[in-house]
Amino acid sequence: MLKFGQRVHQARVEKRLTLDAVAKAIRSHKGYVSGIENDKVNPPSPKVVARICAKLELPFEEMLALGFWEKRPKGVTTQVMFDLLAKLRQEQPVGGGPAPQVLTMAPVSEKAVG
């Protein structure tokens, strides 16, 4: 499985975007984006992850999960993560209501980020 930064780099290259273009979209600078891609900084906050996902058309929840997994405290195992995801999925609305954003696995639009 690719790490958070590797996934960002892969998507940026596939879309033929520069570090500057992504930096502008997330309201940062190219050194920070480079640091993310090269695993020199921790994965960013959920708000910045959402901006990255909007620009690169990546699934927000997947990227947030990758970032969380990399920052997880010692002792949090894969099974704990799967149990948490299963619990969240059980809490989806019943009766055709929209699923919470955290479970949709769809790219986030820039308008949703604010």
N, C-alpha and C positions, 0 to 999 in steps of 0.2 A: 504494500500500500504506500502511495506517495505521502510525503509529509505535507503540511499546510503550505509552506513556502514553495515546495516543488510543484504543487498543484497550481499555485498562482503563476509561477514562471511558465509552466506548460501552457496554461490558458492564454497568457499574455503573448507568448511567442506564436501560438496558433492563430491569434487574432491580429498578428503583426502590429502590435502596439508597442510604443516606447515606454521606458520607465517614466518619462515625463508625463505622458498621456495618462497613465494610471495614477501617478502622483497627483496630478491636477484633479482627477475624478474623485479621489479620496481626501482631497484638501490637505495634502502633505507634500513631501519632497522626494525626489527620486532616490536619494540615499536611504530613506526609510523603506521604500518599496524594494530596493536592492537588498537591504538587510533582512526583510521578510523572506524574499526569495532564496537567499543564501543561508537561512537559518542563523542569522547573527542577532536577531531580536526575537522576543516572544511573539507568538501570534497576537494580532491586535484585538482591540475591544470589539464587542458585537456590533457596535455602530460602524466601525471602520470595516469590519468583515462584510457587513451589508453593502457598503459602498463598493468594495472590491467586487463582490458578487454581482452587483448591478452592472458595473462596467464590463466585467469579463463574462457575464451571463453564466455564472456558476450557481449551483444550488446552495442557498444560504445555510440551511440546516446541516448539510453535509460538511460544509467548510467550518461552520461553528463547532460541530462535533470533532472535526480533525484538530482544530485549535485547542478545544477543551481537553482532548485526549493527550495532547502534547504537554499541557500544563497541569494535568491531573496530579493530585497528591499521591505520595507513595502509598501503596496498599489498595488503591482503586484498581481492581482487576477488570479484564475484559468482561467477565461474568457480571460484575456490578454494573457496568455500562449497559449491557444487554438487558438486565433486569430493569434499569431505569427507563430505557427506551420502551420496553414492553408495558410498563406502568403508564407512561405518558400516552401510548397508543390506546390503552383501555379507557382513558379519560376523554377521548374524542366525543364531540356532541352526538347525540342520538337523534334520529328523525330527519336526516338529510341536511342538518345545519352545516355550515362551513367548518372545515377542520381548522384548528389553530395554526397560525403561521409556522410555528415551530415543527409541525409534522408534515408539511405539504411537499417538501423537497423540490420546490420550484424556484427558479431564479427570482431575485427580488428586484423590483424596479427602483430607479432613483427616487421617484415620487414617494415610495414607501419609506425611504430612509430619512427624508426631510432635510 
